[in-house]
Amino acid sequence: MSLTAWLFFLPACFALNMAPGPNNLLSINVAARHGFLTSVIAGTGRLVSFAAMLALTATGLAAVLHASAWVFLGIKLAGAGYLIWLSIQLWRSKATSFESTKHEEASLWRLARHECLVAAGNPKAILVFTAFLPQFVDITQPVLPQFTVLGASFLVLEWIAIALYSAAGMWLGRWLTRADVRRWFNRCCGTFLGAIGLSFLLVRHS
């Protein structure tokens, strides 16, 4: 992979990282409820899933997954179901006051697990890693080192996206001082997550 190809990869990749999606929406919600640092740390859960997908892509196993319509369907249904479940949980969540929410005990493990499972159940992520990254690989050169560079770049840019969306969540948090506003915010996030989950069902296996 040439330096020119890598420089073309970076802005295209960052555009994908910054695209609104279920994980970025989770970062906004977590930051608004529990703070910037908690959201950034919880976001490492999605990095674990993406790192595993990158490893599968680099070893060629993702090609098998991409070729299997049944496996793809299973992941799609699981991802859609999990997002719809999260949506229902947000709709049913209690709209506690802003101060009590900020001081409540937040389980980093639970938040990171949500991020990990949402990322793992996203069929669009599979398509990104199997169709997007290989476009920047020079098959005349060793493939593994190139995937290592591309994968590391992707994860760093994803971490930056986590930080930016968490900062946006902190800004929104300043406006969520009333319980009724917090209820509206949670339900809006829940609605968007549910809509994204339903959109997963429309993703086709190519």
Contacts in CASP RR format, 6 or more apart in sequence:
PFRMAT RR
TARGET T0000
AUTHOR 0000-0000-0000
METHOD contacts of the structure
MODEL  1
MSLTAWLFFLPACFALNMAPGPNNLLSINVAARHGFLTSVIAGTGRLVSF
AAMLALTATGLAAVLHASAWVFLGIKLAGAGYLIWLSIQLWRSKATSFES
TKHEEASLWRLARHECLVAAGNPKAILVFTAFLPQFVDITQPVLPQFTVL
GASFLVLEWIAIALYSAAGMWLGRWLTRADVRRWFNRCCGTFLGAIGLSF
LLVRHS
1 136 0 8 1.000
1 137 0 8 1.000
1 138 0 8 1.000
1 141 0 8 1.000
1 146 0 8 1.000
1 149 0 8 1.000
1 150 0 8 1.000
2 138 0 8 1.000
5 136 0 8 1.000
5 138 0 8 1.000
6 136 0 8 1.000
6 149 0 8 1.000
6 150 0 8 1.000
6 153 0 8 1.000
8 136 0 8 1.000
9 136 0 8 1.000
9 150 0 8 1.000
9 153 0 8 1.000
10 153 0 8 1.000
10 157 0 8 1.000
12 132 0 8 1.000
13 132 0 8 1.000
13 153 0 8 1.000
13 154 0 8 1.000
13 157 0 8 1.000
14 157 0 8 1.000
14 160 0 8 1.000
14 161 0 8 1.000
16 128 0 8 1.000
16 132 0 8 1.000
17 154 0 8 1.000
17 157 0 8 1.000
17 158 0 8 1.000
17 160 0 8 1.000
17 161 0 8 1.000
18 24 0 8 1.000
18 161 0 8 1.000
18 164 0 8 1.000
21 196 0 8 1.000
22 83 0 8 1.000
22 118 0 8 1.000
22 122 0 8 1.000
22 193 0 8 1.000
22 196 0 8 1.000
22 197 0 8 1.000
23 43 0 8 1.000
23 46 0 8 1.000
23 115 0 8 1.000
23 118 0 8 1.000
23 119 0 8 1.000
23 122 0 8 1.000
24 161 0 8 1.000
24 162 0 8 1.000
24 165 0 8 1.000
25 189 0 8 1.000
25 192 0 8 1.000
25 193 0 8 1.000
25 196 0 8 1.000
26 42 0 8 1.000
26 43 0 8 1.000
26 114 0 8 1.000
26 115 0 8 1.000
26 118 0 8 1.000
26 193 0 8 1.000
27 39 0 8 1.000
27 42 0 8 1.000
27 43 0 8 1.000
27 115 0 8 1.000
27 162 0 8 1.000
27 165 0 8 1.000
27 166 0 8 1.000
27 169 0 8 1.000
28 165 0 8 1.000
28 166 0 8 1.000
28 168 0 8 1.000
28 169 0 8 1.000
28 172 0 8 1.000
28 189 0 8 1.000
29 90 0 8 1.000
29 169 0 8 1.000
29 185 0 8 1.000
29 186 0 8 1.000
29 189 0 8 1.000
30 38 0 8 1.000
30 39 0 8 1.000
30 42 0 8 1.000
30 111 0 8 1.000
30 166 0 8 1.000
31 38 0 8 1.000
31 39 0 8 1.000
31 165 0 8 1.000
31 166 0 8 1.000
31 167 0 8 1.000
31 168 0 8 1.000
31 169 0 8 1.000
31 170 0 8 1.000
31 172 0 8 1.000
31 173 0 8 1.000
32 169 0 8 1.000
32 170 0 8 1.000
32 172 0 8 1.000
32 173 0 8 1.000
32 176 0 8 1.000
32 185 0 8 1.000
33 101 0 8 1.000
33 102 0 8 1.000
33 106 0 8 1.000
34 101 0 8 1.000
34 102 0 8 1.000
34 104 0 8 1.000
34 106 0 8 1.000
34 111 0 8 1.000
35 102 0 8 1.000
35 166 0 8 1.000
35 170 0 8 1.000
36 166 0 8 1.000
36 167 0 8 1.000
36 169 0 8 1.000
36 170 0 8 1.000
38 106 0 8 1.000
38 108 0 8 1.000
38 111 0 8 1.000
39 111 0 8 1.000
39 162 0 8 1.000
39 165 0 8 1.000
39 166 0 8 1.000
39 169 0 8 1.000
40 162 0 8 1.000
40 163 0 8 1.000
40 166 0 8 1.000
41 108 0 8 1.000
41 112 0 8 1.000
42 108 0 8 1.000
42 111 0 8 1.000
42 112 0 8 1.000
42 114 0 8 1.000
42 115 0 8 1.000
43 111 0 8 1.000
43 112 0 8 1.000
43 115 0 8 1.000
43 162 0 8 1.000
44 112 0 8 1.000
44 115 0 8 1.000
45 112 0 8 1.000
45 113 0 8 1.000
45 115 0 8 1.000
45 116 0 8 1.000
45 119 0 8 1.000
46 115 0 8 1.000
46 116 0 8 1.000
46 118 0 8 1.000
46 119 0 8 1.000
46 158 0 8 1.000
46 162 0 8 1.000
47 155 0 8 1.000
47 158 0 8 1.000
47 159 0 8 1.000
48 116 0 8 1.000
49 115 0 8 1.000
49 116 0 8 1.000
49 117 0 8 1.000
49 119 0 8 1.000
49 120 0 8 1.000
49 125 0 8 1.000
50 119 0 8 1.000
50 125 0 8 1.000
50 154 0 8 1.000
50 155 0 8 1.000
50 158 0 8 1.000
51 155 0 8 1.000
52 120 0 8 1.000
53 62 0 8 1.000
53 125 0 8 1.000
53 126 0 8 1.000
53 129 0 8 1.000
54 129 0 8 1.000
54 133 0 8 1.000
54 147 0 8 1.000
54 151 0 8 1.000
54 154 0 8 1.000
54 155 0 8 1.000
56 62 0 8 1.000
56 65 0 8 1.000
56 129 0 8 1.000
57 129 0 8 1.000
57 130 0 8 1.000
57 133 0 8 1.000
57 134 0 8 1.000
57 147 0 8 1.000
58 143 0 8 1.000
58 144 0 8 1.000
58 147 0 8 1.000
58 148 0 8 1.000
62 126 0 8 1.000
62 129 0 8 1.000
62 130 0 8 1.000
63 130 0 8 1.000
65 71 0 8 1.000
65 72 0 8 1.000
65 126 0 8 1.000
65 130 0 8 1.000
66 72 0 8 1.000
66 126 0 8 1.000
66 127 0 8 1.000
66 130 0 8 1.000
69 205 0 8 1.000
72 123 0 8 1.000
72 126 0 8 1.000
72 205 0 8 1.000
73 205 0 8 1.000
75 120 0 8 1.000
75 121 0 8 1.000
75 123 0 8 1.000
75 126 0 8 1.000
76 121 0 8 1.000
76 123 0 8 1.000
76 200 0 8 1.000
76 201 0 8 1.000
76 203 0 8 1.000
77 201 0 8 1.000
78 121 0 8 1.000
79 117 0 8 1.000
79 118 0 8 1.000
79 120 0 8 1.000
79 121 0 8 1.000
79 122 0 8 1.000
79 123 0 8 1.000
79 197 0 8 1.000
79 200 0 8 1.000
80 197 0 8 1.000
80 198 0 8 1.000
80 200 0 8 1.000
80 201 0 8 1.000
81 197 0 8 1.000
82 117 0 8 1.000
82 118 0 8 1.000
82 121 0 8 1.000
83 118 0 8 1.000
83 193 0 8 1.000
83 194 0 8 1.000
83 196 0 8 1.000
83 197 0 8 1.000
83 200 0 8 1.000
84 193 0 8 1.000
84 194 0 8 1.000
84 197 0 8 1.000
84 198 0 8 1.000
86 114 0 8 1.000
86 118 0 8 1.000
86 190 0 8 1.000
86 193 0 8 1.000
86 194 0 8 1.000
87 190 0 8 1.000
87 191 0 8 1.000
87 193 0 8 1.000
87 194 0 8 1.000
87 197 0 8 1.000
90 186 0 8 1.000
90 187 0 8 1.000
90 189 0 8 1.000
90 190 0 8 1.000
90 193 0 8 1.000
91 186 0 8 1.000
91 187 0 8 1.000
91 190 0 8 1.000
91 191 0 8 1.000
93 186 0 8 1.000
95 179 0 8 1.000
95 180 0 8 1.000
95 182 0 8 1.000
95 183 0 8 1.000
95 186 0 8 1.000
96 104 0 8 1.000
96 179 0 8 1.000
96 182 0 8 1.000
97 177 0 8 1.000
97 178 0 8 1.000
97 179 0 8 1.000
97 182 0 8 1.000
98 173 0 8 1.000
98 176 0 8 1.000
98 177 0 8 1.000
98 178 0 8 1.000
98 179 0 8 1.000
98 182 0 8 1.000
101 182 0 8 1.000
119 125 0 8 1.000
121 200 0 8 1.000
122 200 0 8 1.000
123 200 0 8 1.000
123 203 0 8 1.000
124 200 0 8 1.000
124 203 0 8 1.000
127 203 0 8 1.000
127 206 0 8 1.000
133 147 0 8 1.000
133 150 0 8 1.000
133 151 0 8 1.000
133 154 0 8 1.000
136 146 0 8 1.000
136 150 0 8 1.000
137 143 0 8 1.000
137 146 0 8 1.000
137 147 0 8 1.000
137 150 0 8 1.000
138 146 0 8 1.000
172 185 0 8 1.000
175 181 0 8 1.000
176 182 0 8 1.000
176 185 0 8 1.000
END
